[in-house]
Amino acid sequence: MNAKANVTGFKPLFHPAAHYASASAVLDDPGLSTPEKRIILSSWASDMYAVESQPALREIPGMDRPIRLTDILAALRKLDDDDDPPPRGGAAMRLRRPAAAASGPEPAHVGTT
């Protein structure tokens, strides 16, 4: 069987733009997980979909009109706000300056005469 023959007839079963008319529609879909929503919105925010001479707009294949990049980014921020907060860090720690760490320990002072 020729592998190339199978690839040429391939048609994707799911194209997100064909199912969603806006960034808020992606957010409101209960059937999508947070990572799936993030993937869709991030792909829409890509420069690949920027409208020529209007970088604030994205023209997504399958949508009837361009959408604003600010709407996409706001939806991504909303996803970040809905996530659990990141774990708190440990106690603060003072680090040595990189130059001091590279030169090794400071020499001991020898008494002067």
C-alpha positions in Angstrom: 0.0 0.0 0.0 1.3 3.4 -0.9 1.6 5.7 2.1 1.6 8.8 -0.1 -1.8 7.9 -1.5 -3.3 7.8 2.0 -1.9 11.3 2.9 -3.2 13.1 -0.1 -6.8 12.2 0.7 -6.5 13.3 4.3 -9.0 15.9 5.6 -9.0 17.0 9.2 -12.1 16.0 11.1 -12.0 19.0 13.5 -11.2 22.6 12.6 -11.8 24.8 15.6 -12.7 27.9 13.6 -15.5 26.0 12.0 -17.1 25.5 15.4 -16.5 28.8 17.2 -17.4 32.3 16.1 -15.4 34.1 18.9 -12.9 33.8 21.7 -15.7 33.9 24.2 -17.5 31.0 22.5 -14.3 28.9 23.0 -14.3 29.9 26.7 -17.9 29.0 27.1 -17.7 25.5 25.6 -18.0 23.0 28.5 -16.8 20.2 26.3 -13.3 21.6 26.0 -10.6 21.3 28.7 -8.6 24.3 29.7 -5.6 23.1 27.8 -7.7 22.6 24.7 -9.1 26.1 25.0 -5.6 27.4 25.4 -4.4 25.6 22.3 -7.2 27.0 20.1 -6.9 30.6 21.4 -3.1 30.5 21.2 -3.2 29.3 17.6 -5.6 32.1 16.8 -3.3 34.7 18.4 -0.4 33.5 16.1 1.1 36.1 13.7 0.3 33.5 11.0 -3.3 34.8 11.1 -2.5 38.5 11.3 -4.3 40.7 8.8 -1.9 42.4 6.5 -1.4 46.0 7.5 -3.7 45.5 10.5 -1.7 43.4 13.0 -4.4 44.0 15.7 -6.8 41.7 13.7 -6.7 38.0 13.1 -8.3 36.4 10.1 -9.1 32.8 11.0 -9.9 30.4 8.2 -13.6 29.4 8.4 -14.7 32.6 10.2 -16.8 35.1 8.3 -15.0 38.1 9.8 -11.6 39.0 11.4 -11.4 39.0 15.2 -9.5 41.3 17.4 -6.2 40.1 18.9 -7.1 41.9 22.2 -10.2 39.7 22.5 -8.1 36.6 22.0 -5.5 37.7 24.6 -8.3 38.7 27.1 -9.7 35.1 26.8 -6.3 33.6 27.4 -5.9 35.8 30.5 -9.3 34.6 31.7 -8.1 31.1 31.4 -5.0 32.0 33.5 -7.2 33.6 36.1 -9.4 30.5 36.3 -6.5 28.2 37.0 -5.3 27.5 40.5 -2.7 30.0 41.7 0.9 28.8 41.4 2.3 27.2 44.5 4.0 29.6 46.9 7.7 29.5 47.0 9.9 28.6 49.9 11.9 30.9 52.1 13.9 33.7 50.5 17.5 32.9 49.9 20.4 35.2 49.2 22.6 34.1 46.3 26.2 35.0 45.7 27.0 37.3 42.8 27.9 35.2 39.7 31.4 36.8 39.5 32.1 36.0 43.2 30.9 32.4 42.7 33.1 31.9 39.7 36.3 33.2 41.4 35.9 31.0 44.4 36.2 31.9 48.0 37.7 35.2 49.0 41.4 34.9 50.1 42.0 35.1 53.8 43.6 38.4 55.0 47.1 38.0 56.2 48.3 40.2 59.0 50.4 43.2 58.0 53.6 44.3 59.7 
